[in-house]
Amino acid sequence: MLSNSMSQGLTPTELVAKQHQQLTLLVQIIANEKQILQQHDPQELLTISQEKNTLLLEIQQLDQEIGQNQAFAQDKAAGKLTQELAEITELLNHCQQQNRVNGQIIQQSQLAVERMKTSLLENHNKNAITYDKKGKKSAGLSSLGLKA
């Protein structure tokens, strides 16, 4: 985590450069997250999620610092940071779009797991059907008093 003292004293250009660097790193983390989601690796997913959350907190903190920086506001109003801010906006839009893709991968994975679970339960229930001595179907373990 960044401390307030780390970013204090930076010029508006340095603050924007730092924000650009953070968003570039976020783009890479989101790309890595997508690969991990496609590989179905829960341990790696946990690790990358922690990295992503830490970086998002740092981005939020820096953004708050920039929002309170008078020199930044003056330089922005004077049009001095137009190109840099356009690049940051483009990076941010890219991150949001890629994050939506990752969200769709997660949603599809959850649906696949639900379908598999349903299929396994159906197969289990078919296998659990037994016949009593009169030839009637029954499901469950009657010896234990359990019924499906």
Backbone bond lengths (Angstrom), bond angles and torsions (degrees), N, CA, C in turn:
res aa  C-N    CA-C-N  psi(-1)  N-CA   C-N-CA  omega(-1)  CA-C   N-CA-C  phi
1 M - - - 1.452 - - 1.511 109.74 -
2 L 1.293 115.08 142.63 1.453 119.63 177.13 1.516 109.32 -81.87
3 S 1.303 115.58 143.96 1.455 118.27 173.55 1.518 107.45 -98.64
4 N 1.308 116.23 158.12 1.453 120.00 -179.60 1.516 111.70 -57.37
5 S 1.317 116.52 -34.63 1.454 119.74 -176.40 1.524 112.28 -68.48
6 M 1.350 118.02 -23.83 1.456 120.13 -179.30 1.524 111.87 -66.50
7 S 1.324 117.91 -37.64 1.449 121.14 -174.59 1.517 112.93 -96.72
8 Q 1.312 116.61 -15.69 1.455 118.67 179.14 1.513 109.45 -67.60
9 G 1.304 115.96 141.76 1.442 119.79 179.14 1.518 112.80 90.47
10 L 1.331 117.88 -6.81 1.451 119.99 177.03 1.521 109.13 -79.74
11 T 1.322 115.85 145.76 1.464 119.98 176.75 1.525 108.72 -72.73
12 P 1.327 117.03 162.04 1.467 118.99 177.39 1.533 112.05 -55.82
13 T 1.312 117.87 -38.57 1.462 121.45 178.76 1.524 110.71 -64.25
14 E 1.321 117.12 -40.57 1.463 121.15 178.65 1.530 111.05 -67.93
15 L 1.328 116.59 -38.53 1.468 120.42 177.63 1.532 110.77 -62.26
16 V 1.333 115.34 -44.72 1.463 120.30 -179.52 1.532 109.98 -66.74
17 A 1.323 117.00 -38.72 1.471 120.58 177.68 1.526 110.33 -62.92
18 K 1.318 115.62 -39.82 1.467 120.00 178.96 1.527 110.15 -65.85
19 Q 1.330 116.84 -40.63 1.462 120.96 178.18 1.535 109.91 -64.05
20 H 1.319 116.52 -41.52 1.466 121.66 178.12 1.528 109.89 -60.20
21 Q 1.322 116.21 -43.62 1.467 122.16 179.63 1.535 110.53 -62.00
22 Q 1.327 116.59 -43.60 1.469 120.46 179.51 1.529 111.00 -62.92
23 L 1.333 116.81 -43.30 1.464 120.02 -178.70 1.528 111.28 -69.21
24 T 1.322 117.12 -33.56 1.466 120.68 175.89 1.528 109.48 -63.90
25 L 1.321 116.36 -41.66 1.470 120.73 176.44 1.529 110.55 -64.48
26 L 1.327 117.28 -39.02 1.465 121.20 178.80 1.527 110.39 -63.03
27 V 1.326 117.69 -40.10 1.466 121.26 176.89 1.530 109.55 -56.88
28 Q 1.331 116.61 -44.19 1.467 121.04 -179.46 1.529 111.50 -66.69
29 I 1.327 116.23 -41.58 1.472 119.94 179.37 1.528 110.54 -63.51
30 I 1.324 116.99 -41.67 1.467 120.47 179.79 1.532 110.22 -65.89
31 A 1.336 117.43 -37.79 1.470 120.87 176.71 1.531 110.09 -64.43
32 N 1.335 116.71 -42.77 1.466 120.82 177.13 1.522 110.80 -63.11
33 E 1.327 115.66 -40.57 1.463 120.96 179.34 1.530 110.32 -60.21
34 K 1.332 116.51 -40.51 1.462 120.67 179.57 1.529 110.47 -62.16
35 Q 1.326 117.26 -44.93 1.464 120.80 178.28 1.527 110.85 -60.90
36 I 1.313 116.27 -43.44 1.464 120.96 -179.03 1.529 110.36 -64.84
37 L 1.326 117.04 -40.09 1.464 120.55 177.61 1.525 110.63 -62.46
38 Q 1.319 116.14 -40.49 1.462 119.97 -179.09 1.527 111.48 -70.62
39 Q 1.334 117.21 -26.21 1.458 121.65 179.36 1.538 112.25 -88.55
40 H 1.334 116.38 -7.35 1.470 121.78 179.64 1.531 111.76 55.36
41 D 1.323 115.98 53.12 1.469 121.49 -178.78 1.530 108.80 -111.04
42 P 1.349 117.77 94.76 1.468 120.68 -174.00 1.527 114.02 -61.99
43 Q 1.328 118.53 -36.69 1.465 120.05 -178.08 1.529 110.64 -67.98
44 E 1.330 116.21 -44.36 1.463 120.33 177.79 1.534 110.51 -65.47
45 L 1.336 116.06 -35.76 1.468 119.91 178.76 1.526 110.59 -62.82
46 L 1.323 116.36 -40.81 1.460 120.37 177.88 1.532 110.26 -62.43
47 T 1.327 116.75 -44.81 1.467 121.30 -179.82 1.524 111.17 -61.89
48 I 1.339 117.24 -48.79 1.463 120.56 -177.25 1.526 110.48 -67.50
49 S 1.333 117.13 -32.90 1.470 120.19 178.07 1.527 110.88 -65.37
50 Q 1.335 116.36 -38.82 1.462 120.01 177.63 1.528 110.59 -66.16
51 E 1.333 117.07 -42.53 1.469 120.93 177.08 1.525 110.15 -60.45
52 K 1.323 115.75 -44.53 1.461 121.22 -178.41 1.526 110.75 -63.18
53 N 1.325 117.15 -45.21 1.470 120.65 179.65 1.523 111.68 -62.74
54 T 1.334 117.25 -41.54 1.470 120.97 178.34 1.524 110.11 -61.86
55 L 1.326 116.11 -45.79 1.465 120.03 -179.98 1.527 111.27 -64.88
56 L 1.322 117.10 -40.41 1.471 119.74 178.67 1.532 111.50 -61.81
57 L 1.332 116.74 -37.50 1.472 119.72 176.44 1.527 110.74 -65.95
58 E 1.334 116.85 -40.28 1.463 120.59 178.10 1.525 110.94 -65.03
59 I 1.332 116.52 -40.84 1.466 120.98 177.96 1.523 109.93 -62.46
60 Q 1.319 116.18 -43.47 1.473 120.76 -179.92 1.533 110.37 -62.90
61 Q 1.315 116.03 -43.49 1.463 120.01 -179.14 1.532 110.90 -63.64
62 L 1.326 116.87 -46.06 1.465 120.44 179.17 1.520 110.50 -63.53
63 D 1.321 116.79 -39.37 1.458 120.67 179.34 1.529 110.86 -61.69
64 Q 1.333 116.58 -39.68 1.473 120.44 177.21 1.534 110.24 -64.67
65 E 1.329 115.88 -41.58 1.462 119.69 179.39 1.525 110.70 -63.51
66 I 1.329 115.97 -42.32 1.465 119.98 179.30 1.528 109.48 -64.37
67 G 1.323 116.80 -41.21 1.460 120.92 -179.93 1.524 113.30 -62.82
68 Q 1.341 116.93 -24.33 1.470 120.88 -179.52 1.529 112.39 -99.08
69 N 1.324 116.98 0.46 1.461 121.21 -175.35 1.529 109.97 -88.01
70 Q 1.336 116.36 114.73 1.470 121.66 -177.55 1.525 112.21 -65.12
71 A 1.328 116.69 -39.98 1.468 120.11 -179.58 1.532 110.17 -62.95
72 F 1.332 115.93 -38.38 1.466 119.87 177.63 1.532 109.70 -62.63
73 A 1.324 116.64 -47.22 1.468 121.02 -179.61 1.528 110.77 -58.40
74 Q 1.329 116.43 -40.77 1.469 120.65 179.72 1.529 110.81 -67.44
75 D 1.327 116.60 -45.38 1.467 119.52 179.91 1.528 111.20 -64.81
76 K 1.325 116.80 -38.53 1.466 120.58 178.98 1.529 110.00 -64.96
77 A 1.320 116.20 -44.91 1.462 120.93 179.62 1.533 111.00 -62.92
78 A 1.324 116.36 -33.33 1.468 120.95 -179.89 1.533 111.39 -81.32
79 G 1.316 117.71 -2.29 1.462 121.20 177.56 1.520 114.11 78.36
80 K 1.322 116.74 17.51 1.456 120.39 -176.92 1.531 113.52 -76.44
81 L 1.322 117.95 -21.30 1.463 121.42 -173.53 1.532 112.67 -114.45
82 T 1.321 117.16 17.67 1.466 121.50 -172.63 1.524 112.21 -57.00
83 Q 1.333 117.61 -49.69 1.464 121.24 -178.11 1.530 111.34 -63.64
84 E 1.325 116.46 -45.20 1.460 121.17 -179.02 1.525 111.31 -62.70
85 L 1.327 115.90 -42.54 1.468 120.14 -179.43 1.526 111.03 -69.28
86 A 1.325 117.50 -32.92 1.470 120.67 176.49 1.529 109.91 -65.39
87 E 1.329 117.47 -40.31 1.463 121.43 178.07 1.527 110.74 -65.55
88 I 1.325 115.99 -40.16 1.466 120.25 178.87 1.526 110.35 -64.95
89 T 1.326 116.72 -41.67 1.470 120.79 178.04 1.522 110.38 -61.77
90 E 1.325 116.22 -41.66 1.464 120.83 178.90 1.539 110.74 -63.77
91 L 1.334 116.59 -43.61 1.467 120.71 177.48 1.528 110.75 -61.81
92 L 1.315 116.02 -44.51 1.462 120.68 -179.32 1.526 110.93 -62.05
93 N 1.336 116.62 -43.59 1.472 120.17 177.96 1.527 110.75 -61.91
94 H 1.330 116.23 -40.82 1.470 120.81 178.19 1.536 110.24 -61.66
95 C 1.339 116.84 -44.84 1.472 121.34 178.66 1.523 110.82 -59.53
96 Q 1.319 116.46 -44.95 1.465 120.26 -178.33 1.527 111.15 -64.31
97 Q 1.338 116.44 -41.32 1.462 120.57 -179.84 1.525 110.35 -65.71
98 Q 1.322 117.94 -45.38 1.460 121.86 179.50 1.526 111.21 -65.90
99 N 1.314 116.64 -35.42 1.469 120.78 177.66 1.528 110.19 -64.39
100 R 1.339 116.49 -37.95 1.477 120.12 176.76 1.532 110.22 -63.65
101 V 1.341 116.86 -40.92 1.467 121.09 177.61 1.528 109.74 -60.15
102 N 1.336 116.58 -45.60 1.464 120.46 178.79 1.521 110.75 -61.68
103 G 1.319 116.73 -38.77 1.464 120.94 177.30 1.522 111.35 -62.05
104 Q 1.339 116.75 -37.79 1.465 120.23 177.90 1.527 110.85 -68.12
105 I 1.333 116.84 -37.61 1.465 120.39 177.12 1.530 109.97 -61.96
106 I 1.329 115.79 -43.72 1.470 120.56 178.69 1.526 110.25 -61.93
107 Q 1.324 116.04 -44.71 1.463 120.15 -179.12 1.533 110.54 -62.94
108 Q 1.330 117.74 -42.59 1.463 121.23 178.98 1.529 110.40 -64.87
109 S 1.324 116.43 -38.55 1.462 120.36 178.56 1.526 110.55 -63.64
110 Q 1.331 115.76 -41.85 1.464 119.42 179.48 1.525 110.92 -64.38
111 L 1.340 116.44 -39.47 1.468 119.64 178.28 1.526 110.61 -65.28
112 A 1.331 116.52 -40.90 1.467 120.61 178.88 1.526 110.33 -62.48
113 V 1.326 116.71 -41.60 1.466 120.83 178.77 1.535 110.21 -64.18
114 E 1.318 116.92 -41.97 1.473 119.89 178.89 1.522 111.26 -63.77
115 R 1.359 116.59 -42.22 1.472 119.50 178.19 1.528 110.71 -62.49
116 M 1.332 116.05 -41.89 1.461 120.14 179.82 1.528 110.29 -64.54
117 K 1.323 116.30 -42.28 1.463 121.09 179.73 1.529 110.15 -61.82
118 T 1.332 115.98 -44.84 1.460 120.59 179.20 1.524 110.42 -61.76
119 S 1.322 115.97 -44.50 1.459 120.82 179.83 1.528 111.11 -62.37
120 L 1.326 116.96 -44.46 1.460 120.52 179.13 1.523 111.46 -63.19
121 L 1.321 116.38 -40.89 1.463 119.55 178.75 1.521 111.14 -65.52
122 E 1.347 115.97 -40.04 1.466 118.88 178.30 1.523 110.36 -63.41
123 N 1.326 116.50 -44.25 1.466 120.12 178.52 1.526 110.99 -63.84
124 H 1.311 116.54 -40.83 1.465 120.54 178.52 1.527 110.00 -61.84
125 N 1.325 115.90 -44.50 1.469 119.54 -178.76 1.520 111.07 -64.91
126 K 1.343 117.26 -36.53 1.469 119.81 177.17 1.524 110.15 -64.76
127 N 1.329 115.86 -39.17 1.460 120.53 -179.56 1.524 112.31 -75.48
128 A 1.322 117.12 -20.20 1.459 120.63 -176.39 1.531 111.96 -84.91
129 I 1.337 116.54 -9.67 1.462 119.07 -179.13 1.529 108.63 -73.28
130 T 1.291 114.73 128.55 1.467 120.98 177.55 1.526 108.35 -125.92
131 Y 1.290 115.09 173.76 1.460 119.80 179.35 1.523 108.30 -121.53
132 D 1.326 114.75 138.11 1.465 117.67 177.54 1.530 109.49 -83.26
133 K 1.331 116.94 -178.92 1.470 119.88 -175.87 1.519 113.07 -66.60
134 K 1.324 117.24 -15.62 1.461 120.64 177.53 1.533 111.53 -92.10
135 G 1.378 116.10 -1.40 1.464 119.88 178.34 1.520 113.79 87.75
136 K 1.340 116.10 10.18 1.461 119.05 178.75 1.521 109.66 -88.57
137 K 1.362 114.09 144.93 1.464 118.89 178.51 1.521 110.28 -71.24
138 S 1.307 115.25 141.08 1.464 119.31 170.47 1.521 106.88 -147.35
139 A 1.308 114.66 147.07 1.466 119.55 179.79 1.512 108.18 -116.61
140 G 1.298 116.82 143.06 1.449 120.57 177.90 1.504 111.12 109.55
141 L 1.279 114.52 -172.73 1.458 120.95 -178.42 1.530 107.60 -113.09
142 S 1.331 115.34 92.20 1.456 118.69 -176.63 1.510 112.20 -65.26
143 S 1.344 117.35 -26.58 1.455 119.32 179.12 1.530 111.28 -65.04
144 L 1.329 115.82 -24.91 1.474 119.13 178.32 1.516 111.49 -101.94
145 G 1.305 116.50 -0.35 1.451 120.15 -179.59 1.523 111.77 78.29
146 L 1.343 117.74 20.92 1.460 121.41 -179.59 1.511 109.78 -104.31
147 K 1.291 116.17 138.34 1.455 121.38 175.87 1.521 108.93 -129.76
148 A 1.325 116.98 143.22 1.469 121.04 -179.79 1.501 109.58 -84.58
